[in-house]
Amino acid sequence: MFFNGEEIKVIHFPHGHTDGDSVIFFTGSNVVHMGDDFFNGRFPVVDLEAGGDVEGMTKNVGDIISKLPAG
């Protein structure tokens, strides 16, 4: 998909913060928008009542990190 002339990738990650999270990769800018899958300086919120899963969120964040370009 393209936004403002830049290729973006929207990837679904199941059972992390909630029962379904989407992460947006702006490929030309080397930017990733993780929404509620990223918490700076505090413990992340896992919404168990909405289908979230602590182990799933840990796996998802690891998968996201592995997709990031070096640097």
N, C-alpha and C positions, 0 to 999 in steps of 0.2 A: 504494500500500500504506500502511497505517497502523500505527504502533507507539506504544503508550501514548497514544493519542488524537491523535497528530501525523502528518500526511502525510509520508511519506518516499519518495524516488525512488531506486531502485537502477539505475544505468546501467552497462552493460558497455562497456569500452574495450579493443579488441583490440591485441595485440602492443605492450605497453608494458614494464612491469616483467617480466611473463611473457607467455605466449600469450593470456591473458585476465584482465583486471583489472576489478573492480567498484568503483564509487565510490558512496557513499551521501550523498544530500542530505537533510538535515532541514529541510524548507521553512519550518516555523514558527519555528524557532530560528535560522535563518540559519547553519547549521553544515554543513560538508562533512567527511566522513571519507574520506580518500584511501588509507588503508592504506599499502602499500609504494610508492605513487606519489608520496609526499611524504617527503623527507629534510631535516631541519633542520640546517644547519651542516656538511653534508658532501656529497660527490658521491653522487648516487643510484646504487643498485645496479640494473643491468639484467641479468636472469638469461637470458643468451643460450641456455644449454642447455635452458631451459624455454620457449623460443619468444619471449623478450623481444627488443626491438628499440629501439636508441637513438633513431632518428628517430621511431619510433612513440610512444615515451614522451614525447618533446618535443612532438609533435603533440597527444597526449592531454592533457598538462598545459595546453597552450594552450587546448584545447577546454573543459577544466574551468574554467579561469579565466574564459573568455567566458560561462559559464553562471552565474557567481556574481553575486549582487545587488551593486549599488553600496554601498560602505561596509563 
